[in-house]
Amino acid sequence: MSDYHVPVMLQECVDGLHIDPTKTYVDVTFGGGGHTKEILSRLTTGKLVVFDQDPDAKKNAEAINDDRLIFCAANFRYLKRYLRLNGIKQVAGILGDLGISSHQIDETSRGFSTRGDAPLDMRMAQSGALSAKEVINDYEEIELRKMFKLYGELNQPHKAASLIVHARSAGEIETTQQLMDALKPMAPRGKENRFYAQVFQAIRIEVNEELVTLKEMIEQGAEVLEEGGYFVIESYHSLEDRLVKNFFKTGNFEGEMNKDFYGNLLRPLKPLKSKPITASEEEIARNRRARSAKLRVAIKLPADNKK
């Protein structure tokens, strides 16, 4: 289990929850259980509810074997539903470590990695109906173009879409290597890895509806947090971080400052800092993934004080 995923800024994430050892907390991205074990070490009679739709993560939860731990084999978009099923109305803190885990990247058969050759899959949950293969082979060119522009932030999304449509006209694109070969003519020399990472990110976000589910989780999280509770989210790319930043600051994902008659901001949360927390140089040297991590913490405001 220790090799599943190395948490980035582990102490900073858990410290951000300001844990009361008697209360209930949520880790919406259980993964290898790194954050979970640290949270459990700070609880006495408190409970911890964890979410993960990956079957491999469930095995990690079973290995912990702690009565204070409640594992929910589900996407975190169902946060409120599963809390209700477990008789929980409010929690004192929520932690989310977003993005793809080291385990999923290293498990090349899942198709998340640009290293090696694997079937085009990229589903976080193997029960998901849509895979990367369907996206690449069945989407219209205009849909591919939109996906690469919005989720991959490619400089030439139209060219990427055109190359894929041309390549699949000779036969289905079935593997990650075939996909990279189709896009090779536009991969910037010397920056190929970054380019393919953007491509894979776009497809992964589309397959798993990552931004949609993130929005749903954040909105539900703001509802189930008790007043004075803490919301901690660590993200790894600008699309995620922008949503988190906007909602924490303004109460909506567009970043619009809505105020009441008296000029008070109408928002359920208040960020503790205007800028995100980032990893130290020492941690980045140990773990390359830490370079892109941005950690934001917000507190739930009282209903009559949305300043």
N, C-alpha and C positions, 0 to 999 in steps of 0.2 A: 504493500500500500504506500510505503514511503516514496517509491519511484513513480507513482501515478502523476503527481503534480507538485511542483515546488511553489508554495504561495509567495506572491510578491508583497512586500511590506506587511508581513504577517502581524507583527506587533502593532503597527500603526492602525491597521484595519480593526483589530479587536479592541485596542484602546479607544478607538472612535465610538464604540458602543457604550462606553461608560457603564460597564456591567454592574448591576445589582445582583448579588449571588442568589437572591430568592425569586427573581422574576423570570419571565418567559421571553426567549429570543428566537429569531429566525435566521438561518443561513440558507439563502435561496439558490446557492450554487455549491452544493456539497462536494462534488468531485472526489478527491482523494481523502477528504476529511481533515486537511491541515488546519483550516480555520476552526472547524468543529471541535477538534481536540483541544485547541487553545481556549475556546469559549467554555467548554465543559470543565476545564481545569480551574475556571474562575467562578463556577456555579456551586451552590450547596444544594438547596432544595428547589432551585430553579429548573426550568425545562428548556430544551432546545429543539426546535422543529427545523428539519432540513429538507430541501427539495433537490431532486436530480432525476432526469428522465433516462440517463444512460444506465443500461443494465450493469455495466462494470462498476459503477459507483455504488449500486445497491450492495454488492459484495463487500465493498469497503465499509459500509455502514454496519453490516452484520458483524464484521470483524471487531468493531468497537465494543459492541455488547454492553451498552449502558442504558439503564432503565430511564434515565433522564432524557434520552434521545428518541425523537419521533421522526422516522424517515417517511417521506412522501415521494413515491415513485411517479413524479409528475413534473411537467413544465411549470416554471414559476408564474406563468400567466394565470394559473389556477390557485394563487396564494390564498385568497379569501375563502374559496370553496373548501380547501383542505384544512384550513384553520377551523372553519365552522364544523367540519366533520369530526374534528378532534376536540370540540367543545371550547375553542379558544376565540374570544371576541377581540381582545387587544393584546399587543405585545410591547415590550419595552425597547426593543431594538431590532433592526433588520440589516443584514449584511449581504451584499452581492458582489462577487468577484467575476466580472463578465468575461466574455470571449471564450476562446477555445483552450482546453487544457493541454498541458505538455503531453499527457498520455494519448489524447486524441491525435495530436500532431505526429507523435512517434509511431502510433498504430497505423502504418501506411495503408493497410487494407481498407480503411474507412474513407480514403480518398481526400482527406483534409490537407495532406502534405504535398508540397511541390517536389519533395525528395522521393525518388523511386517511382515505380509505376503501379497504379492500382485502379480498380473499377471506379467510375465516376459515381460517387454516392453522396458523401458530405452530410448525411442525416445525423443529427444529434441523437434522435430517438429512432431506432431501427423500425419502429412501427409506422413511421411517417410515410405518407402516400407519395410525396414528391421527392425525387432524388435529383442530384446534379445531372444525371444522364438525361432525364426528361427535360430539364431546363435547357440544356445545351442542344438537344436534338429536336425538341418540339416547339420551343418558343419562336414566335415570329421575329424577324430581324429588328423591328422597331421596339419590341419588348426587351430583347437582348441589349440594344443600345441604351435604353432607359436604365436597365439594371446596372450596366457597367458605369454609367454616368453618376447615378445616385449612390450606389453602394460600393463601387470600386474607385470612384473619383478619377477615372482614367482621362488622360488628355485627349484621346481620340476614341471615344466609345463607339462611334459609327464604324470606324475601321475594324475594331475588334469584332463587332457584330457581323460585319460583311465577311471577314475571313472565316468565321465559324460557319456561316451559311454556305459559303463556297466549299469548305472542307467536307461538310456533312452531305453535300450533294453527291459525293462519290461513295458514300456509305456512312453508317452511324459512327459517331465519335463515342467510344465506349470507355476509354481509360484517360487517366490524368496526363499521361505522356502524349497521347494523341491530341489532347486539347492544347497542350503546350506547343506541340509541333505545328498545329494549325495557326497559332498566334506568333510563332517565332519570327516571321517577317517584320513585325512591329515592335518586338522586344528591344528596348534601348541597349546598345552595346555597353557592357560594364555594369548595367543596372537591371539585368534580366531577373534576378531574384526578387527585387522589389516589385517589378512589373507583374510577375506571375503571382506574387503574394496579394496584390491588389485585385487581380482577376479572381483568384480563389476566394478572397474575402467577399467579393460581390456575389458570387454564386452561393456561398455558404449562408450569407445573410438572407438571400432570396429563398433558398431551400427550407431554412428553419424559421423564417419570418421573425428574425431576431429583433429588429427595431420595433415591430408591432408588439411582440410579446414583452419587450422591455418597457414600452409605454404602459401597457396594461399592468405590469407588476408594480411600476412606480406609483401609478394612480391608486392601486389597491393598497399598496404599502402605506401611503400617506393616510389612508382611511383607518387601517388597523393599528397604526402606531398610537400609543397612549400619549397624552400631553406630556411634553418633556422627554419623550423617547427619541432615540437617535437612528438616523437612516445613513448607512455607510455604503457607498458604491465605488468600486474600482473598475475603471474602463481602460481599453487598450487601443481605441482608435477614435478619431475626431467625431464620427457620426454618433457613437454612443455617448461620448463625453458631452457633446453639445446638448443632447436631450436631457441628460442628468443636470448639467449646469443650469439650463433654462428653467426646468421644473423646480429645482431647489430655490432658485432666485425669484421666480415670478409666479409659480403655481401652474404654468402651462408650458408646452413644449415649443411654442413659437417665440418665447422670451418677451411677450408683451406685458408691460407694466400696468396691470389693472388696479385701480384704486377706488376706495369708497368715497362717500361724500366729504369725509374729513381729510382725505389725502393719504389714508393708510393703505398699504399694499394688501391686496386680497390674495393671500397665499397660505397654504397649510404648513409650510416648512420655512426654516430660515437657515441658510448656509452659515457654518461657523467661520469660514474663511472665504474671501473672494477668489482666491487662486487655489488650484488643486495642490495636494501634497504629492511630491514625487520621490522616487527612490534615491538613496544615497549612491555616490560613486562606487563605494565598496560593494553594495548589493548589485549594482549593474555589472560590475566586473565578475561577480559570481554567477549572475543569471541574466543573460542577454534580454530576456523577455521583459525585465524590469524597466528597460529604457523607455518604453511607450506607455507605461502605467500612469494613470492619473486617478488619485483618490480624493473623493469629495465626501464631506460629512455635513448633515443638516439636522436640526432639532425640530420636533413637532411643536408648533406654537399653540397656546390656548385658543379656544374658539373665539374669544372676544379680543384677541390681540394678534392681528396679522401684520404687524409692522416688519 
